């Protein structure tokens, strides 16, 4: 590959047909990668290269995300160890510390509305949308038959068609008729199942109404799959009434201001997405559904709610859609995801979702308490300082000592870490 950037091209015919090593060589040449980077891309990981190559397109390498275990979690009277995949310091520690502080008061209690997913079928070019809506609703039994015939295995496991809704949406280009089919996807996240049903049903809807169907796809606003978790932290456990009241004030800030709510909910998703990723589920689907749910009232708000109990303790609750599964997709074929699911010892997708919701609530408690007491940076930066020390070249016991020195100096950056490392090691 030429070193002349003006002659490089990303128009690479047949790239997908090359072997992984050949792709790496081509990319390395294109980007003038150093040998160190070329070797890193080719290093093996805990997922087989052949499997990874068949999970995505144009695969060249895998990227390892650390997986840690959140301890102290008690969910619905059962102690669980929760695997979390994240690159961010303090996330896992916050969950474990938060769970410890409510462990003696019972931990987390959860519930779930069900395991139903929605697929939407968009109908256009309808002069009489009200009549079209009725024509579709009148064929509920036929729609149920068509949908269930798409996935007889799902039906045999207790899933399948559950409900039908037809909505009229006014736009500047006319009224759209949107059909919702509601499918119980059981222990699967269900995207493939509901998408297949929507695509199979679309031609019939067009024929019944005389319109033109366009999009046929699931909605990630899975409001038929809402999970709830609640817990109580005693006033004594959290450090007194002053901290309790400060946390209530922090919550009210988030619930009434979208600028604060965005960061508040991001913290919640730090915990939720880490478990979703660790178990091979779709982080993007869960995140989009959560944020859409947070705006369901017409204003973006907190995913959690906090209040003071009659006894003066702090009670927290979370409610959000969680479309996760135990079968299908990466959950089924990724060996590390299967191993991490085994740690959780869950038997149903509902159990997994309820644990994830509890983690989100624990994460929110930890973030708010840190914010109203020592500030988010103290705990976060103390862990981040170790990463900085490592990047500066510290090894073994040097990492903790270099981190301590740059924290004491309130200068947590790589230059300060290198200077501290020189001091620690002494003259060469």
C-alpha positions as CSV (number, residue, x, y, z in Angstrom):
1,X,0.0,0.0,0.0
2,X,1.4,3.4,-1.0
3,X,2.3,5.9,1.7
4,X,0.9,8.7,-0.4
5,X,-2.4,9.5,1.4
6,X,-3.8,11.1,-1.8
7,X,-3.7,7.8,-3.5
8,X,-5.3,5.7,-0.8
9,X,-8.8,4.6,-1.2
10,X,-11.4,2.9,1.0
11,X,-13.0,1.4,-2.2
12,X,-11.8,-2.1,-1.5
13,X,-13.5,-4.7,-3.7
14,X,-14.1,-8.1,-2.0
15,X,-12.8,-7.0,1.4
16,X,-15.4,-9.2,3.0
17,X,-14.2,-12.3,1.1
18,X,-10.6,-12.0,2.6
19,X,-9.4,-13.9,5.5
20,X,-9.0,-12.1,8.8
21,X,-5.2,-12.0,8.6
22,X,-5.5,-10.6,5.0
23,X,-7.9,-7.9,6.2
24,X,-5.5,-6.9,9.0
25,X,-2.6,-6.7,6.6
26,X,-4.6,-4.5,4.2
27,X,-5.8,-2.2,7.0
28,X,-2.3,-2.0,8.5
29,X,-0.9,-1.0,5.1
30,X,-3.6,1.6,4.5
31,X,-3.1,3.2,7.9
32,X,0.7,2.8,8.0
33,X,0.3,0.9,11.3
34,X,3.3,0.2,13.4
35,X,4.2,-3.4,13.9
36,X,3.1,-3.1,17.6
37,X,-0.4,-2.1,16.5
38,X,-0.5,-4.8,13.8
39,X,0.4,-7.5,16.3
40,X,-2.2,-6.2,18.7
41,X,-5.0,-6.5,16.2
42,X,-4.0,-10.1,15.5
43,X,-3.8,-11.2,19.2
44,X,-6.2,-13.9,20.2
45,X,-9.0,-13.2,22.8
46,X,-11.5,-15.3,24.7
47,X,-13.7,-15.4,21.7
48,X,-12.7,-17.6,18.8
49,X,-11.6,-15.7,15.7
50,X,-13.8,-17.8,13.4
51,X,-16.8,-17.2,15.6
52,X,-16.2,-13.4,15.7
53,X,-15.8,-13.4,11.9
54,X,-19.3,-14.9,11.5
55,X,-20.9,-12.5,14.1
56,X,-20.2,-9.3,12.2
57,X,-19.0,-8.1,8.8
58,X,-15.4,-7.3,7.8
59,X,-14.1,-8.4,11.2
60,X,-10.4,-7.7,11.9
61,X,-10.1,-8.0,15.7
62,X,-11.9,-8.0,19.0
63,X,-11.7,-5.5,21.7
64,X,-11.7,-6.7,25.3
65,X,-13.8,-4.8,27.9
66,X,-13.0,-5.7,31.5
67,X,-15.7,-7.7,33.3
68,X,-16.1,-7.3,37.1
69,X,-18.5,-8.7,39.6
70,X,-20.9,-6.5,41.7
71,X,-21.2,-8.0,45.1
72,X,-23.7,-7.5,48.0
73,X,-26.7,-7.7,45.6
74,X,-29.8,-9.2,47.1
75,X,-32.7,-9.3,44.6
76,X,-36.1,-10.7,45.5
77,X,-34.7,-12.5,48.6
78,X,-31.9,-14.1,46.6
79,X,-28.3,-13.2,46.8
80,X,-26.7,-12.8,43.4
81,X,-23.3,-12.0,42.0
82,X,-23.7,-9.7,39.0
83,X,-21.2,-9.6,36.1
84,X,-20.7,-6.1,34.6
85,X,-18.7,-5.3,31.5
86,X,-17.4,-1.7,31.5
87,X,-14.3,0.4,30.8
88,X,-15.3,3.0,33.4
89,X,-13.7,3.2,36.8
90,X,-15.9,3.2,40.0
91,X,-19.1,1.9,38.3
92,X,-18.9,-1.6,39.8
93,X,-17.7,-0.4,43.1
94,X,-20.7,2.0,43.3
95,X,-23.2,-0.8,42.7
96,X,-21.6,-3.0,45.4
97,X,-21.4,-0.2,47.9
98,X,-25.0,0.9,47.3
99,X,-26.2,-2.7,47.5
100,X,-24.4,-3.2,50.8
101,X,-26.1,-0.2,52.4
102,X,-29.6,-1.6,51.7
103,X,-28.7,-5.3,52.2
104,X,-29.8,-5.5,55.8
105,X,-33.1,-3.7,55.0
106,X,-34.0,-6.4,52.4
107,X,-32.1,-5.5,49.3
108,X,-34.2,-5.0,46.1
109,X,-37.7,-6.0,45.3
110,X,-38.7,-6.2,41.7
111,X,-41.6,-6.9,39.3
112,X,-42.2,-7.0,35.6
113,X,-45.1,-6.2,33.3
114,X,-44.4,-9.0,30.9
115,X,-42.2,-10.1,28.0
116,X,-44.1,-8.6,25.1
117,X,-42.6,-6.7,22.2
118,X,-44.2,-4.4,19.6
119,X,-43.7,-4.5,15.9
120,X,-44.9,-1.6,13.7
121,X,-46.2,-1.7,10.1
122,X,-46.5,1.7,8.4
123,X,-49.3,2.2,5.9
124,X,-49.3,5.1,3.5
125,X,-51.5,6.5,0.7
126,X,-54.8,6.0,2.5
127,X,-57.5,8.5,1.7
128,X,-59.8,7.0,4.4
129,X,-57.6,6.2,7.4
130,X,-60.5,5.7,9.8
131,X,-62.0,3.0,7.6
132,X,-58.6,1.4,7.1
133,X,-58.0,1.2,10.8
134,X,-61.3,-0.6,11.3
135,X,-60.6,-3.0,8.4
136,X,-57.4,-4.1,10.1
137,X,-58.9,-4.4,13.6
138,X,-61.7,-6.6,12.2
139,X,-59.1,-9.1,11.1
140,X,-57.6,-9.7,14.5
141,X,-58.1,-13.5,14.4
142,X,-56.5,-13.8,10.9
143,X,-53.6,-11.6,12.0
144,X,-53.1,-13.8,15.0
145,X,-53.0,-16.9,12.8
146,X,-50.5,-15.3,10.3
147,X,-48.2,-14.2,13.1
148,X,-48.2,-17.4,15.0
149,X,-47.5,-19.4,11.8
150,X,-44.2,-17.5,11.5
151,X,-42.7,-19.0,14.6
152,X,-44.4,-22.2,15.8
153,X,-41.5,-22.9,18.2
154,X,-42.1,-19.7,20.0
155,X,-45.8,-20.5,20.2
156,X,-45.0,-24.0,21.5
157,X,-43.0,-22.4,24.3
158,X,-45.9,-20.3,25.4
159,X,-45.2,-17.1,23.4
160,X,-46.7,-15.7,20.2
161,X,-49.4,-13.1,19.3
162,X,-51.1,-11.3,22.1
163,X,-52.7,-8.1,21.0
164,X,-53.4,-5.7,18.1
165,X,-53.5,-1.9,18.0
166,X,-53.9,0.5,15.1
167,X,-52.9,4.1,15.4
168,X,-53.5,7.1,13.2
169,X,-50.6,9.5,13.0
170,X,-51.1,12.9,11.3
171,X,-48.1,14.3,9.4
172,X,-47.5,17.2,7.0
173,X,-47.7,14.7,4.2
174,X,-51.0,13.1,5.3
175,X,-52.3,10.6,7.8
176,X,-50.3,7.4,8.4
177,X,-52.0,4.2,9.6
178,X,-49.6,2.4,12.0
179,X,-50.4,-1.2,13.0
180,X,-48.9,-2.5,16.2
181,X,-48.7,-6.3,16.6
182,X,-47.9,-7.3,20.2
183,X,-45.9,-10.5,20.5
184,X,-44.9,-12.4,23.7
185,X,-41.3,-13.3,22.9
186,X,-40.9,-15.3,26.1
187,X,-37.1,-15.7,26.9
188,X,-35.8,-14.1,23.7
189,X,-35.3,-10.4,23.2
190,X,-37.4,-11.0,20.2
191,X,-36.3,-8.6,17.5
192,X,-36.0,-11.3,14.8
193,X,-39.3,-12.9,15.7
194,X,-41.4,-9.7,15.6
195,X,-39.6,-8.3,12.5
196,X,-40.4,-11.5,10.6
197,X,-44.0,-11.4,11.6
198,X,-44.3,-7.7,10.6
199,X,-42.8,-8.4,7.2
200,X,-45.1,-11.4,6.6
201,X,-48.2,-9.5,7.6
202,X,-47.5,-6.3,5.6
203,X,-48.7,-7.5,2.2
204,X,-52.0,-8.6,3.7
205,X,-52.5,-5.2,5.3
206,X,-51.8,-3.5,2.0
207,X,-54.3,-5.8,0.3
208,X,-57.1,-5.3,2.9
209,X,-56.8,-1.5,2.8
210,X,-55.7,-0.7,-0.7
211,X,-52.7,1.3,0.8
212,X,-49.0,0.9,0.5
213,X,-46.9,-0.5,3.4
214,X,-43.5,0.8,4.0
215,X,-41.6,0.2,7.3
216,X,-42.1,-3.1,9.0
217,X,-39.9,-3.3,12.2
218,X,-40.0,-3.6,15.9
219,X,-40.1,-0.6,18.3
220,X,-37.4,-0.4,21.0
221,X,-39.8,1.6,23.2
222,X,-40.8,-1.7,24.8
223,X,-43.5,-0.3,27.1
224,X,-45.1,-3.8,27.3
225,X,-41.9,-5.0,28.9
226,X,-41.5,-2.6,31.8
227,X,-39.4,-3.7,34.8
228,X,-39.6,-2.1,38.2
229,X,-37.2,-2.3,41.2
230,X,-37.4,-0.7,44.6
231,X,-35.3,-0.6,47.8
232,X,-35.1,1.2,51.1
233,X,-31.9,2.7,52.6
234,X,-32.2,3.5,56.3
235,X,-31.3,7.0,57.3
236,X,-28.6,5.6,59.5
237,X,-27.1,3.5,56.7
238,X,-26.7,6.5,54.4
239,X,-25.2,8.8,57.0
240,X,-28.1,10.8,58.4
241,X,-31.0,13.1,57.5
242,X,-28.8,15.7,56.0
243,X,-27.5,13.4,53.3
244,X,-30.9,11.9,52.8
245,X,-32.5,15.3,52.2
246,X,-29.6,16.3,49.9
247,X,-30.2,13.2,47.8
248,X,-33.9,14.0,47.5
249,X,-33.0,17.5,46.3
250,X,-30.6,16.0,43.8
251,X,-33.4,13.7,42.5
252,X,-35.8,16.6,42.2
253,X,-33.3,18.6,40.2
254,X,-32.9,15.7,37.7
255,X,-36.7,15.1,37.5
256,X,-37.3,18.7,36.6
257,X,-34.4,19.7,34.4
258,X,-33.5,17.8,31.2
259,X,-29.9,19.0,31.3
260,X,-29.4,17.3,34.7
261,X,-31.7,14.4,33.8
262,X,-29.5,13.4,30.9
263,X,-26.4,12.9,33.2
264,X,-28.5,11.4,36.0
265,X,-29.9,8.8,33.6
266,X,-26.5,8.2,32.0
267,X,-25.3,7.2,35.4
268,X,-28.2,4.7,35.7
269,X,-27.3,3.3,32.3
270,X,-23.7,2.9,33.4
271,X,-24.9,0.0,35.6
272,X,-27.7,-1.3,33.3
273,X,-25.6,-1.3,30.1
274,X,-22.7,-3.0,31.8
275,X,-24.9,-6.0,32.7
276,X,-26.6,-6.0,29.3
277,X,-23.3,-6.1,27.5
278,X,-21.8,-8.8,29.8
279,X,-24.8,-11.1,29.1
280,X,-24.6,-10.6,25.3
281,X,-27.7,-8.5,25.0
282,X,-28.3,-5.4,22.8
283,X,-27.1,-2.3,24.7
284,X,-28.3,0.1,22.0
285,X,-31.8,-1.3,22.1
286,X,-32.0,-1.1,25.9
287,X,-30.5,2.4,26.0
288,X,-32.9,3.8,23.3
289,X,-35.9,2.3,25.0
290,X,-34.9,3.7,28.4
291,X,-34.3,7.2,27.1
292,X,-37.6,7.2,25.1
293,X,-39.4,6.0,28.2
294,X,-37.9,8.8,30.3
295,X,-39.5,11.3,27.9
296,X,-42.9,9.5,27.7
297,X,-44.7,12.4,29.6
298,X,-43.5,14.9,26.9
299,X,-40.6,16.0,29.0
300,X,-37.3,14.2,29.6
301,X,-37.2,13.1,33.3
302,X,-35.5,10.9,35.8
303,X,-35.9,7.1,35.3
304,X,-35.9,6.8,39.1
305,X,-38.1,8.2,41.9
306,X,-37.0,8.9,45.4
307,X,-39.0,9.8,48.6
308,X,-38.8,9.8,52.3
309,X,-40.7,7.0,54.1
310,X,-42.9,7.6,57.1
311,X,-40.1,6.2,59.2
312,X,-37.6,8.7,57.8
313,X,-35.7,6.4,55.6
314,X,-34.9,6.9,51.9
315,X,-36.9,4.8,49.4
316,X,-35.9,4.6,45.8
317,X,-37.6,3.0,42.8
318,X,-36.8,2.6,39.1
319,X,-39.1,1.8,36.2
320,X,-38.0,1.3,32.6
321,X,-38.4,-1.1,29.6
322,X,-35.8,-3.8,29.4
323,X,-35.9,-6.0,26.3
324,X,-33.3,-8.7,27.1
325,X,-33.2,-12.4,26.5
326,X,-31.5,-15.7,27.3
327,X,-31.7,-17.2,23.9
328,X,-30.9,-16.0,20.4
329,X,-28.3,-13.7,18.9
330,X,-25.0,-13.2,20.7
331,X,-26.5,-14.5,24.0
332,X,-26.6,-18.0,22.4
333,X,-23.3,-18.1,20.6
334,X,-20.9,-15.9,22.6
335,X,-19.1,-18.3,25.0
336,X,-18.2,-15.6,27.5
337,X,-21.7,-14.3,27.6
338,X,-22.9,-17.8,28.3
339,X,-20.4,-18.2,31.1
340,X,-21.4,-14.9,32.7
341,X,-25.1,-15.8,32.5
342,X,-24.2,-19.0,34.3
343,X,-22.9,-16.8,37.2
344,X,-26.2,-15.1,37.5
345,X,-28.1,-18.4,37.7
346,X,-31.2,-17.0,36.0
347,X,-33.8,-19.3,34.4
348,X,-35.9,-16.7,32.5
349,X,-35.4,-13.4,30.7
350,X,-37.7,-11.8,33.3
351,X,-35.3,-12.8,36.1
352,X,-32.4,-11.3,34.2
353,X,-34.3,-8.0,33.5
354,X,-35.3,-7.7,37.1
355,X,-31.6,-8.0,38.3
356,X,-30.6,-5.4,35.7
357,X,-33.2,-3.0,37.0
358,X,-31.9,-3.5,40.5
359,X,-28.4,-2.7,39.4
360,X,-29.6,0.5,37.7
361,X,-31.2,1.6,41.0
362,X,-28.1,0.8,43.0
363,X,-26.0,2.8,40.5
364,X,-28.3,5.8,40.8
365,X,-28.1,5.7,44.6
366,X,-24.3,5.5,44.5
367,X,-24.0,8.4,42.1
368,X,-26.4,10.7,43.9
369,X,-24.8,10.0,47.3
370,X,-21.3,10.7,45.9
371,X,-22.5,13.9,44.3
372,X,-24.1,15.3,47.5
373,X,-21.2,14.3,49.8
374,X,-17.6,14.1,48.6
375,X,-18.4,14.9,45.0
376,X,-18.3,12.4,42.1
377,X,-14.6,13.0,41.4
378,X,-13.0,11.8,44.6
379,X,-14.0,8.1,44.3
380,X,-14.0,8.2,40.5
381,X,-10.6,9.9,40.2
382,X,-8.9,7.7,42.8
383,X,-9.7,4.7,40.6
384,X,-8.9,6.7,37.4
385,X,-5.5,7.6,38.9
386,X,-4.5,3.9,38.8
387,X,-5.2,3.9,35.1
388,X,-3.1,7.0,34.6
389,X,-0.3,5.4,36.6
390,X,-0.5,2.2,34.5
391,X,-0.4,4.3,31.3
392,X,2.7,6.1,32.6
393,X,4.6,2.8,32.9
394,X,4.0,1.7,36.5
395,X,3.9,-2.0,37.2
396,X,3.0,-4.2,40.1
397,X,3.0,-2.3,43.5
398,X,4.2,0.8,41.7
399,X,0.7,1.4,40.3
400,X,-1.0,2.0,43.7
401,X,1.9,4.2,45.0
402,X,2.1,6.4,41.9
403,X,-1.7,6.8,42.0
404,X,-1.5,7.8,45.7
405,X,1.2,10.4,45.0
406,X,-0.7,12.1,42.1
407,X,-3.9,12.1,44.1
408,X,-2.2,13.8,47.0
409,X,-0.8,16.4,44.6
410,X,-4.2,16.8,43.0
411,X,-2.5,16.4,39.6
412,X,-4.0,13.3,38.1
413,X,-2.4,13.3,34.6
414,X,0.2,11.2,32.8
415,X,3.0,13.8,33.1
416,X,2.6,13.9,36.9
417,X,2.4,10.1,37.0
418,X,5.7,9.8,35.0
419,X,7.4,12.3,37.4
420,X,6.1,10.3,40.4
421,X,7.4,7.1,38.8
422,X,10.8,8.6,38.4
423,X,10.8,9.6,42.1
424,X,9.7,6.2,43.2
425,X,12.3,4.3,41.2
426,X,15.1,6.7,42.0
427,X,18.2,7.2,39.9
428,X,18.5,4.9,36.9
